[in-house]
Amino acid sequence: MALDYEGLYDACYMQVYSFLLTMSRDRNLSEELTAQTFYKAMTSKSEFRGEAKALTWLCAIAKNLYADEQRRRARQSEADPEEAASGREAVPMEDSALDRDMAFRIHMILHDMPEPYKEVFQLRVFGELSFREIGRIFAKTETWARVTYHRARLKIQERMGDDG
């Protein structure tokens, strides 16, 4: 059964995000896992069979990704028991000095990022263009723009983690 992934994304994004936010209580994690959910749905070899609603299928993918993330975090805290014992977790970036530092780090990472990820990310975040507009600039589809943007975000997050 062929799916209209753009329509599915538009129709279900907030529901999948809300589902993940309810489980995780972490906006950033929920956004990231929502992006991964749609990416996995678009690139999965096992396609939607139509036996359940598309939203149910997406939420099942999201739930599995959340469980994978919880297991990854549990392994990470076992590897670093001091950090786990201290109760330190990621703090929301509400402090303006931390926001400026974070923005600078992102710009440094973007400076070295390969194309088209760099340009797509900049057009979306700084140019505030829609995915449809970005797709038109590159003569690609809106879905291509979404996937490329989310891959760029993943690359930035990986580098942010590597840089400490």
C-alpha positions in Angstrom: 0.0 0.0 0.0 1.6 3.3 -1.1 1.4 6.1 1.3 1.5 9.9 0.8 4.3 10.5 3.3 4.0 14.3 3.0 0.3 14.2 3.8 0.9 11.7 6.6 3.6 14.0 8.1 1.3 17.0 8.0 -1.7 15.1 9.4 0.1 13.1 12.1 3.2 15.1 13.2 1.5 16.8 16.2 -0.2 13.6 17.4 3.1 11.6 17.3 5.0 14.4 18.9 2.3 14.7 21.7 2.4 10.9 22.2 6.2 11.0 22.7 6.0 14.1 24.9 3.5 12.4 27.1 6.0 9.4 27.5 9.2 11.4 27.8 8.2 14.7 29.2 11.2 16.1 27.2 10.4 18.5 24.3 13.8 18.1 22.7 13.8 14.3 22.9 10.2 14.2 21.6 11.0 16.4 18.6 14.0 14.3 17.8 12.1 11.0 18.1 9.2 12.3 16.1 11.6 13.1 13.3 13.2 9.7 13.6 9.7 8.1 13.5 8.8 9.7 10.2 12.3 9.0 8.8 12.0 5.4 9.8 8.5 5.2 8.3 9.7 6.6 5.0 12.8 4.5 4.7 11.6 1.3 6.3 11.8 -1.9 4.2 8.6 -3.1 5.9 5.9 -0.8 4.6 2.6 0.1 6.1 0.3 -2.9 5.5 -3.0 -1.1 6.2 -4.0 -3.5 9.0 -4.3 -0.6 11.4 -4.6 3.2 11.2 -1.5 5.0 9.9 -1.3 6.9 13.2 -1.3 3.6 15.2 1.6 2.4 13.0 3.5 5.6 13.5 2.9 5.6 17.3 4.2 2.0 17.4 7.4 3.1 15.7 7.7 6.0 18.0 7.2 3.8 21.1 9.9 1.5 19.9 12.3 4.3 19.3 11.5 5.7 22.7 12.2 2.3 24.3 15.5 2.1 22.3 16.5 5.5 23.7 15.6 4.5 27.2 17.8 1.4 26.9 20.6 3.5 25.4 20.4 6.0 28.3 20.4 3.1 30.8 23.5 1.6 29.3 25.2 5.0 29.3 24.4 5.7 32.9 25.7 2.2 33.8 28.9 3.1 32.0 29.2 6.4 34.0 27.8 5.7 37.5 29.1 8.9 39.0 27.0 11.0 36.6 23.9 8.8 37.3 24.4 9.0 41.0 24.7 12.8 40.9 21.3 13.0 39.3 22.6 15.4 36.6 20.5 15.5 33.5 20.1 17.8 30.6 18.8 21.2 31.8 16.5 23.2 29.6 18.4 26.0 27.9 16.6 28.9 29.3 19.6 30.9 30.4 20.6 33.4 27.7 24.4 32.8 28.2 23.9 29.1 27.6 21.7 29.9 24.6 24.4 32.1 23.1 27.0 29.4 23.7 24.8 26.8 22.2 24.1 29.0 19.1 27.8 29.6 18.6 28.5 25.9 18.8 25.8 25.1 16.3 27.3 27.8 13.9 30.7 26.2 14.3 29.4 22.8 13.5 27.4 24.2 10.5 30.6 25.8 9.2 32.1 22.4 8.7 28.9 20.6 7.6 28.8 19.2 4.1 26.2 20.3 1.5 23.3 20.0 1.1 22.7 19.5 4.9 24.3 22.9 5.7 22.2 24.9 3.3 18.9 23.1 4.0 19.4 23.5 7.7 20.2 27.2 7.3 17.3 27.8 5.0 14.9 26.2 7.4 16.2 27.7 10.6 17.6 31.0 9.7 15.7 31.7 6.4 12.4 30.3 8.0 11.5 28.7 4.6 9.0 25.9 4.4 10.1 22.4 3.4 8.2 22.9 0.1 10.1 26.1 -0.6 13.4 24.4 0.2 12.5 21.5 -2.1 11.8 23.9 -4.9 15.2 25.7 -4.4 16.9 22.3 -4.9 14.5 21.1 -7.5 13.6 18.2 -5.2 10.5 17.1 -3.3 9.2 18.5 0.0 9.9 15.1 1.5 13.5 15.2 0.4 13.8 18.6 2.1 12.3 17.3 5.4 14.6 14.2 5.4 17.7 16.3 4.6 16.8 18.8 7.3 16.3 16.0 9.9 19.5 14.3 8.9 21.3 17.7 9.3 19.8 18.0 12.8 21.0 14.5 13.7 24.5 15.4 12.4 24.5 18.6 14.6 23.3 16.7 17.6 26.0 14.0 17.1 28.7 16.7 16.9 27.3 18.5 19.9 27.5 15.2 21.9 31.1 14.6 20.6 32.2 18.1 21.6 30.9 17.6 25.1 
